[in-house]
Amino acid sequence: FKEYVNAIASSLKFENAQPFAVYKYTFVLERAIYGSILLDYLNAKYDKVRVVEKTDTKLIVEIENVPMSDMEKFLSAIDAVRIKKISDFNYQVTK
């Protein structure tokens, strides 16, 4: 029984756990097509892009393990649309 309890305790330790963070980014779109363009770029670059909300004027996505500093570097490299930071995790997308 003691070995069983030790096995459970060792499996519950967080040493082997790989932590991940999910970041939520909001994009205010000047035109609906800009959301599709941006989503294509994000899906090409990152593996786990989850669309939370997509309307004609807003796109909200969640991406694992992509902090704001990395996202801003990536967004500045996109030349198909202009992306301006409004506030933390909020951006405006224009042409």
C-alpha positions as CSV (number, residue, x, y, z in Angstrom):
1,F,0.0,0.0,0.0
2,K,2.9,2.4,0.8
3,E,4.3,1.9,-2.7
4,Y,0.9,2.6,-4.2
5,V,0.6,5.9,-2.3
6,N,4.2,6.9,-3.2
7,A,3.4,6.2,-6.9
8,I,0.3,8.4,-6.8
9,A,2.2,11.1,-5.0
10,S,5.0,11.1,-7.5
11,S,2.6,11.2,-10.4
12,L,1.0,14.3,-8.9
13,K,4.3,16.2,-8.7
14,F,4.5,19.1,-11.1
15,E,8.1,18.6,-12.0
16,N,7.2,16.8,-15.2
17,A,4.3,19.2,-16.1
18,Q,4.9,21.5,-18.9
19,P,3.1,24.8,-18.1
20,F,1.5,26.8,-20.9
21,A,-0.3,30.1,-21.0
22,V,-3.1,31.0,-23.2
23,Y,-3.1,34.6,-24.4
24,K,-6.3,36.3,-25.7
25,Y,-5.8,38.9,-28.4
26,T,-8.5,41.3,-29.7
27,F,-8.3,42.9,-33.1
28,V,-10.6,45.8,-34.1
29,L,-11.1,45.5,-37.8
30,E,-11.7,48.4,-40.2
31,R,-13.1,45.9,-42.8
32,A,-14.3,42.3,-42.4
33,I,-11.7,41.0,-44.9
34,Y,-8.8,42.1,-42.7
35,G,-9.9,39.6,-40.1
36,S,-9.6,36.8,-42.6
37,I,-6.2,38.0,-43.8
38,L,-4.9,38.2,-40.3
39,L,-6.3,34.8,-39.4
40,D,-4.5,33.3,-42.3
41,Y,-1.2,34.8,-41.1
42,L,-1.8,33.6,-37.6
43,N,-2.7,30.1,-38.6
44,A,0.4,29.9,-40.8
45,K,2.7,31.0,-38.0
46,Y,1.2,29.4,-34.9
47,D,-0.1,25.9,-34.2
48,K,-3.0,26.4,-31.8
49,V,-5.0,29.5,-32.8
50,R,-8.5,29.3,-31.5
51,V,-11.1,31.8,-32.7
52,V,-13.2,33.0,-29.8
53,E,-15.3,35.6,-31.7
54,K,-15.3,36.8,-35.3
55,T,-17.5,39.5,-36.6
56,D,-17.3,42.1,-39.3
57,T,-15.6,44.6,-36.9
58,K,-13.8,42.4,-34.3
59,L,-11.6,39.3,-34.2
60,I,-10.8,37.7,-30.8
61,V,-8.3,34.8,-30.8
62,E,-6.6,32.7,-28.1
63,I,-3.1,31.4,-28.8
64,E,-1.0,29.2,-26.5
65,N,2.5,30.3,-25.4
66,V,2.7,33.4,-27.5
67,P,3.4,36.4,-25.2
68,M,2.6,39.9,-26.2
69,S,6.2,40.8,-27.1
70,D,6.5,37.9,-29.5
71,M,3.1,38.7,-31.0
72,E,4.0,42.3,-31.6
73,K,7.2,41.3,-33.4
74,F,5.2,39.0,-35.6
75,L,2.4,41.6,-36.3
76,S,5.0,44.3,-37.3
77,A,6.3,41.9,-40.0
78,I,2.9,41.6,-41.7
79,D,2.7,43.9,-44.7
80,A,-0.7,43.1,-46.1
81,V,-2.4,45.1,-43.4
82,R,-1.4,47.8,-40.8
83,I,-1.7,46.8,-37.2
84,K,-1.6,49.4,-34.5
85,K,-1.5,48.7,-30.8
86,I,-4.5,50.2,-28.9
87,S,-3.7,48.8,-25.5
88,D,-2.3,45.5,-24.1
89,F,-3.6,42.6,-26.1
90,N,-5.8,45.0,-28.2
91,Y,-5.0,46.0,-31.8
92,Q,-6.5,48.0,-34.6
93,V,-6.3,46.5,-38.1
94,T,-6.4,48.9,-41.1
95,K,-5.0,49.1,-44.6
